């Protein structure tokens, strides 16, 4: 007799200060939360790196004195969505070519490479949420639609 398990929607959120130390705090919180949900290994590492990039972008480019960044995690049946909120409503996804020897300018490209899917939700006066999805079981990813 097999037992059918109904997936459970799990959510978590946190508010961080607009400060460079919030990047480290976000990485720790995301890793701890995913581990508490039973996630481990490479997918956790991917989400931690994505969180690091998105929180860095929010702190460096978007907050501009507004004081906070918000993190949201949703997990359902091995599909995890990470969102980072900041107070600006402008789009962060414009591509720019990083200079050869600069350390910065590669964050969104890295997020694109690591995430199954990602995007942004923006509303004037309400800020924006940059989100990324990572699937726990890469072998069972649904097919991508042709552009």
N, C-alpha and C positions, 0 to 999 in steps of 0.2 A: 504494500500500500504506500503510495507516494503522498507526501504532504505538500499542498500548494500554499505558498507564502504570498500574501498580498503585499506589494511594495508599499512602503510608508513614506509620505512626504515629510522630509526633515528640513527645518529652516534654522538659520542662525543669523544674527546681525550684531554689529559693533560700531561704535562711533570712536574715531581717532582724532587727535589734535592735528592741526596743520603744522607738522614739524617733521624734519627728516628722520627722527627716531621712530616715527609712525610706520615707516616702511618695514623696519625690523619687527616691530610689534605686530603688524599685519601678517608677516610671514609666520611668526610663532603662533598667532591665533588660528590662522587657516590650517596649519599643520596639525595643531592640537585638536581642532574641531573635526577635521577629516579622519584623524586617527580614532577619535571617540565614536565615529560612525562606522568604523571597520575598514576604512580605506587605508591602503599602504602602498609603498613602492613608487614606481615611476609616475603614476598618475597624480599622486600627492605632490611629488616634486614639481610636476608640470604646473599644477594649480598654485603652488607656493610661488613659483617663478612668475607666473601670470599676475598674481596678486602684487608681487613686488613691483613689476613694471607699471601696472595700472595705478597703484597708490603713489609711486614716484611721480608719474605724469600728473596726477591730481594735485599733489603737494607742490611740485615745481611750477607747473604751467597754469593750473586752474584755480586754486584756492584764493590766492591773492588777498590774504587778510580776512577771509570769511570764517576761518577758525576751525573747520572740521571736514573730515572725510568719513564717509559711511561705507561699511562693508556688509554685503549680504551674501549668504550661501543658501542654495536650495539643492537638495539631493532627492532624487526619486528613482529607484530601481537602477542605480548605477549611472545615472545621468546627473552631473553636477553643474550647476550654473553659479558662477561667481559674478557679483556686480560691485562696482565701485562708484559711489555717488560723490559728486562735487557740485558746488553752487553755480558754476558757469553753464550756460546752455549751448555754447559753440561746440562744433564738432571737433574731436581730437584726431580724426582718422585721415587727415590729409597726409599723403605720403611725401616724405622729403628724403633726399639722398644724404645719408650721413657722410661726413668727410672721412677720408681714409683712415686717419689716425685718431679721430675723436672717439671717446668712449660712448657718447650719447647718440641719440637719433635712431636707435634700432629697436626700441621697445615695442611699437605696434607690429613691426615685422616679426618679432619674436613671438608675440601673442598669436598672430596669424598662424605661425608654424606649429605652435603647441596645442592650440584649441581646435576642437571639432568644428566650432562655429563661434562667431563673435560679432558684436555690433554695438550700437549706441541708441539710447532712448533719451530724447531731449525735449524739454518744455521751457519756453521763455518764462522766467520768473521762478522756476522750480528746479533749476539745475539740470544735470544730466546723469545718467547711469551708463557706464561703459560695462558691457557684460561679455563673458566668455563661457562656453560650455566645454566640458571635458567628460568623456565617457570612460567609466571604470574598465570595461572590457573592450579594448580596441578591436579585437577580432570580430565583435558583433556590431560594429558601427553600421548604421543604415547607409545606403548608397547616396552619394552626393548627386544633386541635380545638375545637369549640364547648364552652363550659362548661355 
